[in-house]
């Protein structure tokens, strides 16, 4: 889907013959902006962000969260399902429930 969306999704209002938000009809449209290489933009942004302390705090906190969650599933959840004779569907339901709580927890931690 990503290539299809990248191909079809307009990047600027001018791509669909609209004016930018807040621009009146009497103002001339700005010069056309040359499209940039999205890979170069992404890596440039990553390079710029990696020089900040906030980036590394987020990086390591998400790294620890992901590593511990993966360890929890591989080590404890599978063994627990076996110990309690849970079916594969019940185990998958537990994993999905954990994912839902993770989604809400991550969202709320960003809002605070």
Wavefront OBJ file of the C-alpha trace (Angstrom):
o trace
v 0.000 0.000 0.000
v 2.852 2.419 0.726
v 3.925 2.802 -2.933
v 0.303 3.276 -3.989
v -0.322 5.932 -1.329
v 2.981 7.675 -2.111
v 2.018 7.772 -5.770
v -1.583 8.937 -5.290
v -1.425 11.155 -2.212
v -0.952 14.817 -3.102
v 1.844 16.560 -1.216
v 0.758 20.195 -1.571
v -2.521 22.053 -2.119
v -1.243 23.156 -5.531
v -1.080 19.503 -6.596
v -4.897 19.438 -6.568
v -5.320 23.007 -7.855
v -5.993 24.535 -4.400
v -4.405 27.479 -2.622
v -2.561 27.040 0.701
v -4.636 27.572 3.852
v -4.940 31.263 4.667
v -3.981 32.485 1.213
v -6.582 34.695 -0.443
v -7.649 34.469 -4.063
v -6.052 37.851 -4.811
v -2.571 36.681 -3.834
v -0.532 35.128 -6.593
v 0.351 31.504 -6.109
v 3.902 30.897 -4.977
v 6.550 29.358 -7.169
v 6.327 25.628 -7.664
v 8.404 23.737 -5.153
v 10.640 21.116 -6.669
v 9.903 17.678 -5.220
v 12.550 16.404 -2.840
v 13.824 12.888 -2.449
v 11.821 11.504 0.523
v 14.619 9.121 1.532
v 17.103 11.999 1.697
v 14.626 14.092 3.693
v 13.972 11.224 6.134
v 17.651 10.502 6.769
v 18.443 14.213 7.003
v 15.752 14.622 9.629
v 17.039 11.570 11.493
v 20.575 12.967 11.453
v 19.331 16.304 12.778
v 17.197 14.681 15.486
v 19.967 12.315 16.610
v 21.946 15.322 17.830
v 19.370 16.110 20.519
v 19.064 14.700 24.010
v 15.293 14.224 23.685
v 15.730 11.908 20.708
v 18.040 9.596 22.629
v 15.787 9.571 25.704
v 12.865 8.498 23.524
v 15.011 6.024 21.600
v 16.274 4.207 24.692
v 12.910 4.231 26.477
v 11.188 2.687 23.446
v 14.093 0.251 22.986
v 13.797 -0.995 26.575
v 10.010 -1.191 26.275
v 10.208 -3.196 23.046
v 12.946 -5.510 24.294
v 11.152 -6.219 27.566
v 7.825 -6.803 25.814
v 9.446 -9.211 23.381
v 11.120 -11.033 26.274
v 7.838 -11.157 28.148
v 6.025 -12.755 25.217
v 8.784 -15.228 24.306
v 9.674 -16.239 27.839
v 6.597 -15.894 29.989
v 3.402 -15.640 27.928
v 3.974 -18.828 25.938
v 4.919 -20.776 29.071
v 1.931 -19.378 30.976
v -0.446 -20.409 28.200
v 0.982 -23.913 28.364
v 0.798 -24.054 32.171
v -2.849 -22.971 32.244
v -3.857 -25.080 29.213
v -4.944 -22.028 27.227
v -5.731 -22.495 23.566
v -3.898 -20.604 20.844
v -6.876 -18.267 20.458
v -6.922 -17.492 24.178
v -3.173 -16.821 24.129
v -3.574 -14.549 21.119
v -6.381 -12.730 22.933
v -4.058 -12.110 25.882
v -1.405 -10.778 23.530
v -3.931 -8.516 21.790
v -5.142 -7.222 25.160
v -1.557 -6.427 26.098
v -1.193 -4.548 22.790
v -4.338 -2.519 23.444
v -3.096 -1.489 26.885
v 0.276 -0.643 25.320
v -1.443 1.578 22.747
v -3.366 3.480 25.423
v -0.350 3.698 27.726
v 1.913 5.018 24.984
v -0.701 7.519 23.870
v -1.346 8.763 27.384
v 2.359 9.003 28.191
v 2.789 11.274 25.195
v -0.097 13.466 26.291
v 1.279 14.094 29.778
l 1 2 3 4 5 6 7 8 9 10 11 12 13 14 15 16 17 18 19 20 21 22 23 24 25 26 27 28 29 30 31 32 33 34 35 36 37 38 39 40 41 42 43 44 45 46 47 48 49 50 51 52 53 54 55 56 57 58 59 60 61 62 63 64 65 66 67 68 69 70 71 72 73 74 75 76 77 78 79 80 81 82 83 84 85 86 87 88 89 90 91 92 93 94 95 96 97 98 99 100 101 102 103 104 105 106 107 108 109 110 111 112
